[in-house]
């Protein structure tokens, strides 16, 4: 418990709490259930992607193609939905097609990173450019409208359980599943181990490339889920709608306490990071402050958080390099 | 045959340009503590890495474990046979709990989606820790533990894998005296249970405390295996050092010019303490000692890149505080670090670009552009005077042999016109012929009035180039030897035992 209070997650939680108190004074609307649920719903796609990114970052990798991959899955969904029957079967098919296509793209990233050993940032930058280009080629840059979607999908989009939108549920289930994998499966523990000390991981016989392919494929899988959430939320496919979202995703993970060099990161922290970004955005809108301040604000918080992290790291390295000097 | 748990025979290992091991053997009996000893670079680490499956030996090696021929291709093969290696830097995961660190590495390849049984994991960990009489909360993340505790976690991991042989590489290097005592107890209890231990250390006193037998390596060759009772510390040192005469000992008389550099009571916490010496014009000062004795840290402090320190650095009679490497260069100091490839050279660029790098500012013309003609002249000057081969200024530095690369590094720093040159392990990874060329070159520079500090672990090298030798031990100066009184044995005595003359009981522990 004491460790928890001192953890990075705790400091993010405190920042969120302070922000909430300030915003409650500024705007009476802020602290209403409707507004808070809207914040979560509006950031569910960001959240689902950030959950996947947490795994990638824990292993010391990065994936800047997430927004592009999600867009691609959205386009595939939009195109196939025209041919889907207007029955519950359509929803099942959607939940098969989207994740599968996401895993396909993600595993290409993973294989290039693990087998050819190209740095992750280079692989995913290339992937991002290819996908963005293809998406524009296929859609001509035009919206795919909900008029073509089966009505069962529109019903699904508006569906809620216990008053909570299905989109939020997708985020919650994703978070719970990933937490379970990270904590209770061998592959999840290997993800943590590789982030902690790559050399030791290889020494104890962990298959490094297998774990890398896994995290990138899983990232793709969640991009597929995020694409369903996005299409449900906007009820349309905007081929340019997610440009630049990858930076927000990475920002959320880093804000949530993950170390960009790998080794540390939690699902809980990432959720808090997503909420922090969402609340800043929401609060600035409610306070009628221009939205570009949101970017300035977010950027400043990230820099402060990462500087703090790196100073800590350097301090610990200094401890390690000591020589025992005779008294 | 069955007397031995482990037999490694005819082990050779060739790296590009270097034969790290040449027909070495290592035989360990069941339940014994076996010391593996040799100077820096004698081949101990390479041998351990072959045993661990990190390196593959050259063809012809024979490897028997528990009387049967064993093939170890990957680290996991060694672990599964019951060979556990505890590296000096440890193989732990700082972000994971004690229990996980002990349990990790089982059924890795096949069962990715298998559920991790935290209860079983904790039970296994607790059992292993109990065998060591070591109490700790198994859910603590390892990064919260002291080095001594982390080491116990590693030993517990070995036990959890039913280790029959545990290799400990410099296990006491970061332990306090009390912790070392505890480690001894653990070693004796492991031994009682029939577990064999290979103990790699530089500390002779502790080797005699724990070891039953010794295998001595020297320059990648097998010297012999001895019972503890046939050896004394003195004899062991002689065996380690041998009677090798690789280079002539330096006989030139140092020109005793004026003092260029004086260091007074220099200290930096956790690095070194009470360091005082001077360096004169035309003199080569050797600084030696074991790896980790604070030599490199001292050099970096003088060069202004290991700050802050206490004490004074006096250059040309003036007390000077150097805050950056740039300032050091301006004051006439050049520092050539140990790893030429990562710190000294840009391998993909030409010899010209490498040599001119520190003096680009001086080469620019009035339009602030680099005067290419002057740059080429500069490079050609050093290629000629240092005899870089092949003498092709446009060649990429990475295409040259190790010895010629080192000449380019030296040329690069000479272009700054230093008065004081500090060079760390000047001939690391260079073949023998090129080594003596570098030595001659350094002597030549000194003869022209430069003051040179050579940091080296290679005793023959120190003897070949130095006029005076400072031996460091545990961050302090253990002693200073004039070249006429210095021998490999006298240096080793200082480096290992911290005393001149006869080997006596080690004072502190």
Interface residues (C-beta under 8 A of the other chain):
Chain A: X183 X184 X185 X186 X187 X188 X189 X190 X192 X193 X195 X196 X197 X199 X200 X201 X202 X203 X204 X205 X206 X207 X210 X214 X263 X264 X318 X321 X322 X323 X324 X325 X326
Chain B: X52 X54 X74 X75 X76 X79 X85 X87 X90 X91 X92 X93 X94 X95 X96 X100 X104 X105 X107 X108 X109 X111 X112 X113 X114 X115 X116 X118 X173 X174 X269 X270 X271 X272 X273 X292 X293 X294 X297 X473 X474 X475 X476 X508
